[in-house]
Amino acid sequence: MVVLNKIYTKTGDAGETALGNGARVAKHAMRVTAYGTSDELNCFVGIARLEATGDVDAALSRIQNDLFDLGADLCRPDMEKDAGSEYPPLRMTDAQVTRLEAEIDAMNDALEPLRSFILPGGSTLSAHLHVCRTVARRSERLAVELATMEAVNSAAVKYLNRLSDWFFVAARIANDGGKADVLWVPGANRT
C-alpha cells in the first residue's frame, strides 16, 4: 500500500530522483525519461476519458491502470527481487499484451478496411485518442532506446507497441466506426 503523507520531499532539488529500487539518478536519465513519458501518456488517456463512454471508457480505465504498472516496471532497473525488498518488482506481462490484441481485433472487426491514411481528427474523442497514439509511440521509442543501455522487460516494450495500435483503432471507432475518419489526400494543397 502506498501512503503519501507529504508530497514534497526536497530530495530532488539538486536534479536527482530515486528509482523504484532506491538508487539515485539524474532526473534527465533515460530511465526517468521513459517512465515519465508513460506517466504523460496516462494523463492524456485521462483527458480522452472525459469524452469516452461505455466499453471504450472501461478499456481506457484498464489502460490507465496498466500504464501505472508500466511506470512501476520501467522505474526498476533490477529485474529480480533484491535482498532489501519484500516483493519482486512489478512487471508487465504478456497477458496484458494479449488482452490489448484481443481488444484491437474485436474493434477492428467492426471497421471497414482502410483505403487511405487518415488524419487525426473527426470527433473530439478520436482526436484525443490520436494524441494518445503518438505519445504511446514516443514512450515506446524511449523504452526501446533505454533497452539499448540497460535491461528492460520485453513485455513492457511489446505493450507500448500494441497500445499505440489500440489507440489508432479506437480512434476510428470513435469516428462513427470509421465513417467520419478524415482521409489524407496526397498532394491536395500543392497547387
C-alpha positions as CSV (number, residue, x, y, z in Angstrom):
1,M,0.0,0.0,0.0
2,V,1.3,3.4,-0.9
3,V,1.0,6.1,1.8
4,L,1.9,9.7,0.8
5,N,1.7,11.9,3.9
6,K,4.0,14.6,2.4
7,I,4.1,15.5,-1.3
8,Y,7.3,17.5,-1.5
9,T,10.5,16.0,-0.1
10,K,13.2,18.4,-1.3
11,T,15.3,15.3,-2.2
12,G,15.2,16.2,-5.9
13,D,16.2,19.8,-5.6
14,A,19.7,19.0,-6.8
15,G,18.4,17.4,-10.0
16,E,18.3,13.8,-8.9
17,T,15.4,11.4,-8.2
18,A,15.0,7.9,-6.7
19,L,14.2,4.9,-8.9
20,G,11.9,2.2,-7.6
21,N,14.8,0.3,-6.0
22,G,16.0,3.4,-4.2
23,A,19.0,4.2,-6.5
24,R,19.5,7.9,-7.1
25,V,19.9,9.1,-10.7
26,A,19.7,12.3,-12.6
27,K,16.2,13.5,-13.4
28,H,17.2,13.5,-17.1
29,A,18.4,9.9,-17.1
30,M,16.9,7.8,-19.9
31,R,15.0,5.5,-17.4
32,V,13.4,8.5,-15.8
33,T,12.5,9.9,-19.2
34,A,11.0,6.6,-20.3
35,Y,8.7,6.1,-17.3
36,G,8.0,9.8,-17.1
37,T,6.6,9.6,-20.7
38,S,4.4,6.7,-19.8
39,D,3.0,8.9,-17.0
40,E,2.5,11.7,-19.5
41,L,0.6,9.3,-21.7
42,N,-1.6,8.3,-18.7
43,C,-2.6,11.9,-18.3
44,F,-3.6,12.2,-22.0
45,V,-5.7,9.0,-21.5
46,G,-7.4,10.7,-18.6
47,I,-8.3,13.6,-20.9
48,A,-9.6,11.2,-23.6
49,R,-11.8,9.5,-20.9
50,L,-13.6,12.8,-20.5
51,E,-15.2,12.1,-23.9
52,A,-15.4,8.3,-23.6
53,T,-18.4,6.2,-22.5
54,G,-19.3,2.6,-22.1
55,D,-16.8,-0.1,-23.3
56,V,-14.3,2.5,-24.5
57,D,-14.2,4.2,-21.2
58,A,-13.9,0.9,-19.4
59,A,-11.0,-0.1,-21.7
60,L,-9.3,3.3,-21.1
61,S,-9.6,2.7,-17.4
62,R,-7.8,-0.6,-17.7
63,I,-5.2,1.0,-19.8
64,Q,-4.6,3.7,-17.2
65,N,-4.0,1.0,-14.6
66,D,-1.7,-0.8,-17.0
67,L,0.3,2.4,-17.5
68,F,0.9,2.7,-13.8
69,D,2.1,-0.9,-13.9
70,L,4.3,0.1,-16.8
71,G,5.8,3.0,-14.9
72,A,6.5,0.8,-12.0
73,D,8.1,-1.7,-14.3
74,L,10.3,0.9,-16.0
75,C,11.4,2.6,-12.8
76,R,13.0,-0.6,-11.5
77,P,16.3,-1.3,-13.3
78,D,16.8,-4.5,-11.3
79,M,15.0,-7.4,-13.0
80,E,14.9,-9.6,-9.9
81,K,13.8,-9.1,-6.3
82,D,16.6,-7.5,-4.4
83,A,17.6,-8.5,-0.9
84,G,16.1,-5.5,0.8
85,S,12.7,-5.8,-0.9
86,E,9.7,-7.7,0.4
87,Y,8.2,-8.1,-3.1
88,P,9.6,-8.7,-6.6
89,P,9.5,-5.8,-9.0
90,L,6.1,-5.3,-10.7
91,R,6.5,-6.3,-14.3
92,M,4.2,-6.0,-17.4
93,T,3.1,-9.4,-18.6
94,D,2.4,-11.0,-22.0
95,A,-1.2,-11.4,-20.8
96,Q,-1.6,-7.7,-20.8
97,V,-0.3,-7.6,-24.4
98,T,-2.6,-10.4,-25.4
99,R,-5.6,-8.5,-23.9
100,L,-4.8,-5.5,-26.0
101,E,-4.5,-7.7,-29.1
102,A,-7.9,-9.2,-28.5
103,E,-9.5,-5.8,-28.0
104,I,-7.8,-4.5,-31.1
105,D,-9.1,-7.4,-33.1
106,A,-12.7,-7.0,-31.8
107,M,-12.7,-3.3,-32.6
108,N,-11.1,-3.8,-36.0
109,D,-13.7,-6.4,-37.0
110,A,-16.4,-3.7,-36.8
111,L,-14.5,-1.4,-39.2
112,E,-14.2,-1.3,-43.0
113,P,-10.6,-1.7,-44.2
114,L,-8.7,1.5,-44.7
115,R,-8.2,2.6,-48.3
116,S,-6.2,5.8,-47.3
117,F,-4.2,7.1,-44.4
118,I,-6.3,9.1,-42.1
119,L,-5.6,12.5,-40.4
120,P,-6.0,12.9,-36.7
121,G,-9.4,14.4,-36.0
122,G,-13.1,13.8,-36.7
123,S,-14.7,13.6,-33.3
124,T,-13.2,15.1,-30.1
125,L,-12.6,11.6,-28.7
126,S,-10.9,10.5,-31.8
127,A,-8.6,13.5,-31.8
128,H,-7.7,12.8,-28.1
129,L,-7.0,9.1,-28.9
130,H,-4.7,10.1,-31.8
131,V,-2.7,12.2,-29.3
132,C,-2.5,9.2,-27.0
133,R,-1.3,7.1,-30.0
134,T,1.6,9.5,-30.8
135,V,2.6,9.8,-27.1
136,A,2.5,6.0,-26.9
137,R,4.8,5.8,-29.9
138,R,7.2,8.2,-28.2
139,S,7.1,6.2,-25.0
140,E,7.8,3.1,-27.0
141,R,10.8,4.7,-28.7
142,L,12.2,5.8,-25.4
143,A,11.8,2.3,-23.8
144,V,13.5,0.8,-26.9
145,E,16.3,3.3,-26.5
146,L,16.6,2.5,-22.8
147,A,16.8,-1.2,-23.7
148,T,20.0,-0.5,-25.7
149,M,21.6,0.7,-22.5
150,E,20.0,-1.2,-19.6
151,A,17.8,-4.2,-19.0
152,V,14.1,-3.6,-19.9
153,N,11.3,-6.0,-19.6
154,S,10.4,-7.1,-23.2
155,A,6.7,-7.3,-22.3
156,A,6.8,-3.5,-21.5
157,V,8.0,-2.7,-25.0
158,K,5.5,-5.0,-26.6
159,Y,2.7,-3.5,-24.6
160,L,3.6,0.0,-25.8
161,N,3.8,-1.2,-29.4
162,R,0.3,-2.7,-29.2
163,L,-1.1,0.2,-27.2
164,S,-0.4,2.7,-30.0
165,D,-2.2,0.4,-32.4
166,W,-5.1,0.1,-29.9
167,F,-5.4,3.9,-29.8
168,F,-5.4,4.1,-33.6
169,V,-8.3,1.5,-34.0
170,A,-10.2,3.1,-31.0
171,A,-9.9,6.5,-32.7
172,R,-11.5,5.0,-35.8
173,I,-14.3,3.5,-33.7
174,A,-14.8,7.0,-32.1
175,N,-15.3,8.4,-35.6
176,D,-18.6,6.7,-36.1
177,G,-17.0,3.3,-36.8
178,G,-14.6,4.9,-39.3
179,K,-17.3,6.6,-41.3
180,A,-16.2,10.1,-40.0
181,D,-12.5,9.4,-40.5
182,V,-10.7,12.4,-42.1
183,L,-8.9,11.0,-45.1
184,W,-5.5,12.2,-46.2
185,V,-5.5,13.5,-49.8
186,P,-1.9,13.2,-51.0
187,G,-0.7,16.5,-52.5
188,A,-4.1,18.2,-52.1
189,N,-2.5,21.6,-51.5
190,R,0.4,21.6,-53.8
191,T,-1.1,23.9,-56.5
